[in-house]
Each structure stands twice: as structure tokens, then as C-alpha cells.
Amino acid sequence: MNALTHLFALDCIALDTPANNRGDVFAVAGELFSKQVGIDSNTVVSFLNAREDLGSTALGAGVAIPHGRVKGLKQPIAAFIRLKTAIDFAAPDGEPVSILIFLLVPEKATQQHLEILSSIAQLLSDADARQFLTSTNEPNKVCDLLQQWGSPK
């Protein structure tokens, strides 16, 4: 088992999502999380924006890991969104972003939060994994990759 095994649910995987900007994709993420854990979507968006205002969560190579600490959340939860068209996300390499993994953690999360972010960053740094996430059109296969990343074969 790895840090990502229980974070992703099939209904938090969205492929070829239309979005024109950060606000659009944050709204989509807010809706996904709202359905999954019952947190108000506007609350989710405000936590994501608060973190993003500190600095871009884009890593480069077309990927980003928007994340936030959420009061009242019991367990970490994640969502995967692949955009139909890449958007500007203030990435360090200047490239637009089309793959986003959103992470919400409890307000008091500490080491676990850092381990999850590290695992997601490692996943998104792998060129083969990025290619798979960019090209597959089956949400269940995306979910499988995300849940199994880093597990022993």
C-alpha cells in the first residue's frame, strides 16, 4: 500500500474537462469534492484559492497539484482533472497546465500531508505516467494508476 491508495475514488476523476482559467477548474474540483465528502463547493474553492495565492502549485511539464487544508475534513481526499485545453497556471517553466491533482487534507494534517504531496509529485514527474494520464480515456484506468502508484509490483 502507498500514500495514494485510498485517496482517489472513481467519481473524483474528470477527463477532458472544459475550463478557461484557474477559477473554472477550481469550481469543477469544488463540485467533485462536494459530491464526494459533502463539503460546500464554494468553501473548497476558497481553501484552494487561499493556498494558490501563496504561490502557484504548478510543477511544470503541464501539471499542477492544487491543495488545501480544510477545517472539518476527517481524512485526506484527492481528485484528478484533465483539461480539454491547457490553461495558464503560472508554472515555473511557463507551460500551460492540463493535468491537475487536487488534494484536500484535514486542517491539522502534518507529516501525512507532506508524504501524499511527495507521492503525487513523484507520480507527475514520471514521463510515462504523465503520458498515460494525458492519453487514456478510461476513468477507471486513471483511478487504478493513481491508486497503485508506487506499490510493489
N, C-alpha and C positions, 0 to 999 in steps of 0.2 A: 504494500500500500504506500501511497505517496501523499504529498500535501494537497494534491488536486483531486484525489479520488472522489470525495463526497461533495465537492463544490458545485459541480455542473449538473443541471437537470436538462432533459431534452427540451422542455418548454422555455428554457432560457438560452436557446441557440437560435439566432436570427440570421438568415443568409440573404444576401443581395438586397439589403435594406436601403430604401431611398433616404438620403439626408443631404442637405445643402451646407450644413455647418455643424459646429460643436453642439449648439443648442438643440438642433433636430435629433442628433444621435443620443444626446443625454435624455431627451424626452422618451425616446424608444426604450432606452435602458430603464428609465423610471417606471414605465408601464410593465416591462418584463418582471422587474423586481416586485412591483405592486401585486401582480398576479401570483407570484411565487410565494412571497412571505407576508403580504398584506400591509406593507409599509406604503404610505401615501406617496404617489409618484413625484409630486412636487417637492416633498421632503428629500427624496432620493436625489433629485436634480440639484437641490440646494447644497447637499453634502458634497456631491461631485464637483459642483462649481467652486465651492469653498476650497477644495484641495487643488483644483486646476488653477485657481487664481494665485496660488503659491509658486507655480511653475508648471510647464507642460509635462504631462505624463507620457508624451510620445517618446519612443525609444529610438526612432529612425527605422529605415527599411520598411516603411509603410505600416508600422504597428504602434499601438498605444495601450497603456494599462491604467485607465482612469479608475480611481479608487477613493474610498472614503470610510471614515469611522461613523457608525450610525448608532445613536442612542436608542436603546431598547431592543436592538438586534441581539439574538441569542447565539447564533452561530455564523461563521463566515459564509458568504454565498457569492457566486460568480455568474456572469453572463458573457456569452460570446456573440459579437455582432460583426458581420462582414458587410461592408457598404457596397452598394451597386456602383457608386462612383466615389473615388477617394476625395477627401476634404483636407483643407489646411488645418493643422493641429499644432503649429509652432514646433515642429520636430527639429532636433538638433542638426539633422542632415538636410533640412529644408524640404524633404519629400512629403507629399500628402499621405494621409493615413486612410487605410481601408479595412484593416483588421484591428478590432478593439476587444480586449478582455476587460470587463468591468468587475471590480472586486469591492464588496462591502463587508466590513468587519465590525464586530461589536466595539463600542466606544472605548472599552478598556483593553482591547486586544494589544498584545505586545509581541513576544517572540514568534508566535504562530503567524501573525500578520506578516512579519518580515520573511518567514520561511515560504509562505504562499507567494508573496511578491517575487521572491528569488526564483521559485519554481516556474512561475509564469514567464519571467524574463528569460530564463534558460530555454523554455519551450519556444518563445518567439524569436530567440537568437538562432535557432536551428533552421537553416535554409530549407531543408527537406520538409520540416513541419510547417513552415510558412507557406511553401508551395502547395502542400496538401490542403491547408486551411483556405488558401486562395482559390483552389480549383474544384474541390469536392462540392457537389450539390445535394448531398445527403446529410441532413442534420444529425442523424444517429451516428454516422461515421465521424463527424466532427466531435460529437459528445464523447464517443469512445476514445478518440485520440487524446482529448483533454483529460479525461478521467484516468487514462492509463499511462500518461506521460511520466517517464522516469521510473516506472515499475520494472522490476526484474522480468526479463523475458521468459 
